[in-house]
């Protein structure tokens, strides 16, 4: 029996509960020992054997932000420009129909108060209008056919902590390192993967592709009428003017900004930094379950509790709950196979980060769950709900969990509250140089957002 097995066995017997068929007995870890037990569990689970592994960087310490693209070091000027561009509805210069001109932004589908995700089950940029209270009321414009919509075939991943990722999208398509090392043969399989030939980091590559894909761009109108030329000049003084105002520099600025979106003010982060009162007793026990009996850490094992591994959980696809401009044949449903085209990669999706789940409107790639309780119950059951994924094809790490109701409640408390950074507004501008409403600028959204 190896050390890992012994540690897990120890925690399952002592930290959580032990019982015999004849005389059930619950052995509780004394409150004063919870901190030590959690520290030991983190040391055991961290790849480098150090608790500090899980401490997220400070957003303003640019030189310490991980995974930076060598040709795009993070600077204050780039972050400032990228922060504005991310919310700038004036970038919507290439909408399919004049009805959507200058009405949407990146933040249309990545709303800060919703965990930088849509406020509904599907994100729609070009071709929709309305906002509601939290982005839940966005609907298709009459001027558009469904096939013209810039609608996401899978629920997007959050951009929080995305700078800690080496490969992005549920399929891990973008990025040339880590999970994508040695995958050059697949880079021409999917048109959006061709950007990998530029040799850029995941964020920079994805955002170059995203500017065009989401029908955005800058021109003299945006640069001069909205005052962005000086901001580009300040951010990219070493790039020749002939190449300074392009999709690439838009991407580089946005990528610099996105690398600063770090949930480092969550209670768990405070606990990791030494504040032993930051987590409640329930949350500490929930964290022990996460890093022990519930086995969450086996997949969610990066600093942001994500990983660049891919697993089939058999969750339903977005078209099954009414997604627009998607369907059963949508290749985005294929997970890792969307990138590789390999049958064995079908329905295997990248492991997402777990901070600020409290803000999410939906969960999983197909938005098939609406609450954390539903998510945990699905993982306790560990049975496929997708007709295209047989139980025998599920990830070997996705197995039924034996949690008591109390343990389930504690685990959810840790996920919902212990990992919640309440100050996402620090990453949102107070206004834009254009003066336009954001994150949406259509008439209904301006009314909903109080811009009219």
Secondary structure, DSSP 8 states (H G I E B T S, - for coil): --HHHHHHHHIIIIII----SSS-------HHHHHHHHHHHHHHHSTTS-GGGG----TT-GGG-TT--TTS---HHHHHHHHHHHH-GGG--S-SSGGGTT---GGGSSBGGGTSB-SSSS-B-TTEE--TTTSTT-EE-TT--GGG--B-SS-----TTGGG-SSBSTT--B-SSGGGTT-GGGTTTSGGGGGGGG---HHHHHHHHHHHHTT----HIIIIISS-HHHHHHH-TTS-GGGSSSHHHHHHHHHHHHTT---TTSHHHHHHTT-TTSS-HHHHHHHHHHTTTT-GGGTS-STTS--S-EE------GGGGT-TT--TT-GGGGBTHHHH--GGGTTBEE----TTGGG-S-BTTTT-B-SHHHHHHHHHH-----TTS-GGGS-TT-------HHHHHHHHHIIIIIT--S-GGGGS-S--TT---SS--SHHHHHHHT--
